[in-house]
């Protein structure tokens, strides 16, 4: 049986010690920050309203002290 060689870990930049989720990097995160910091109030409201109308998702209010547990359940379900 052939063993797959271990993936080499790329060293993180000395100037950026952050770890990013798969598919994200410093530039993408900064682009997201810039987008939302510069978004107009009207565009933000329209985006939020569209999210509430999305038929494949449910918006719900969760008490702050339960947020971590809910996040863990969702992560476990997502695999």
URGIQUI-V994093 format. One record per residue. N is the residue number from 1. RES is the residue in three letters. SS is DSSP state (@ for helix, = for strand, . for the rest). PSI is psi in whole degrees, 0 to 359 (none if undefined). D_CENTER is the distance of its C-alpha to the mean C-alpha in Angstrom with 1 decimal. Layout:
n:N res:RES ss:SS psi:PSI d_center:D_CENTER
n:N res:RES ss:SS psi:PSI d_center:D_CENTER
This chain:
n:1 res:UNK ss:. psi:129 d_center:37.2
n:2 res:UNK ss:. psi:133 d_center:35.2
n:3 res:UNK ss:. psi:136 d_center:32.4
n:4 res:UNK ss:. psi:131 d_center:29.4
n:5 res:UNK ss:. psi:146 d_center:29.3
n:6 res:UNK ss:. psi:138 d_center:26.6
n:7 res:UNK ss:. psi:138 d_center:23.8
n:8 res:UNK ss:. psi:133 d_center:24.4
n:9 res:UNK ss:. psi:129 d_center:21.8
n:10 res:UNK ss:. psi:134 d_center:21.4
n:11 res:UNK ss:. psi:139 d_center:22.0
n:12 res:UNK ss:. psi:153 d_center:19.4
n:13 res:UNK ss:. psi:140 d_center:20.8
n:14 res:UNK ss:. psi:326 d_center:23.1
n:15 res:UNK ss:. psi:350 d_center:21.8
n:16 res:UNK ss:. psi:92 d_center:18.1
n:17 res:UNK ss:. psi:2 d_center:17.8
n:18 res:UNK ss:. psi:151 d_center:14.0
n:19 res:UNK ss:. psi:135 d_center:12.3
n:20 res:UNK ss:. psi:149 d_center:9.2
n:21 res:UNK ss:. psi:158 d_center:7.3
n:22 res:UNK ss:. psi:132 d_center:9.6
n:23 res:UNK ss:. psi:352 d_center:9.8
n:24 res:UNK ss:. psi:153 d_center:8.7
n:25 res:UNK ss:. psi:180 d_center:11.5
n:26 res:UNK ss:@ psi:316 d_center:12.9
n:27 res:UNK ss:@ psi:315 d_center:14.2
n:28 res:UNK ss:@ psi:319 d_center:11.2
n:29 res:UNK ss:@ psi:317 d_center:9.4
n:30 res:UNK ss:@ psi:322 d_center:12.8
n:31 res:UNK ss:@ psi:318 d_center:13.3
n:32 res:UNK ss:@ psi:316 d_center:10.4
n:33 res:UNK ss:@ psi:312 d_center:12.0
n:34 res:UNK ss:@ psi:318 d_center:15.3
n:35 res:UNK ss:@ psi:308 d_center:14.7
n:36 res:UNK ss:@ psi:329 d_center:13.8
n:37 res:UNK ss:@ psi:333 d_center:16.5
n:38 res:UNK ss:. psi:3 d_center:19.0
n:39 res:UNK ss:. psi:137 d_center:18.3
n:40 res:UNK ss:. psi:159 d_center:21.5
n:41 res:UNK ss:@ psi:319 d_center:21.9
n:42 res:UNK ss:@ psi:317 d_center:23.1
n:43 res:UNK ss:@ psi:322 d_center:20.2
n:44 res:UNK ss:@ psi:317 d_center:17.7
n:45 res:UNK ss:@ psi:316 d_center:20.0
n:46 res:UNK ss:@ psi:320 d_center:20.3
n:47 res:UNK ss:@ psi:316 d_center:16.6
n:48 res:UNK ss:@ psi:317 d_center:16.5
n:49 res:UNK ss:@ psi:321 d_center:19.7
n:50 res:UNK ss:@ psi:322 d_center:18.5
n:51 res:UNK ss:@ psi:320 d_center:15.6
n:52 res:UNK ss:@ psi:333 d_center:18.4
n:53 res:UNK ss:@ psi:351 d_center:20.6
n:54 res:UNK ss:. psi:118 d_center:18.3
n:55 res:UNK ss:. psi:344 d_center:20.5
n:56 res:UNK ss:. psi:3 d_center:18.1
n:57 res:UNK ss:. psi:162 d_center:16.0
n:58 res:UNK ss:. psi:131 d_center:17.3
n:59 res:UNK ss:. psi:133 d_center:16.6
n:60 res:UNK ss:. psi:155 d_center:18.1
n:61 res:UNK ss:. psi:131 d_center:18.8
n:62 res:UNK ss:. psi:131 d_center:18.3
n:63 res:UNK ss:. psi:140 d_center:20.3
n:64 res:UNK ss:@ psi:321 d_center:18.5
n:65 res:UNK ss:@ psi:352 d_center:20.2
n:66 res:UNK ss:@ psi:355 d_center:18.8
n:67 res:UNK ss:@ psi:313 d_center:15.0
n:68 res:UNK ss:@ psi:317 d_center:14.6
n:69 res:UNK ss:@ psi:319 d_center:16.8
n:70 res:UNK ss:@ psi:318 d_center:15.1
n:71 res:UNK ss:@ psi:318 d_center:11.7
n:72 res:UNK ss:@ psi:318 d_center:13.9
n:73 res:UNK ss:@ psi:317 d_center:15.7
n:74 res:UNK ss:@ psi:317 d_center:12.9
n:75 res:UNK ss:@ psi:318 d_center:11.7
n:76 res:UNK ss:@ psi:318 d_center:15.4
n:77 res:UNK ss:@ psi:321 d_center:16.0
n:78 res:UNK ss:@ psi:339 d_center:13.3
n:79 res:UNK ss:. psi:none d_center:15.2
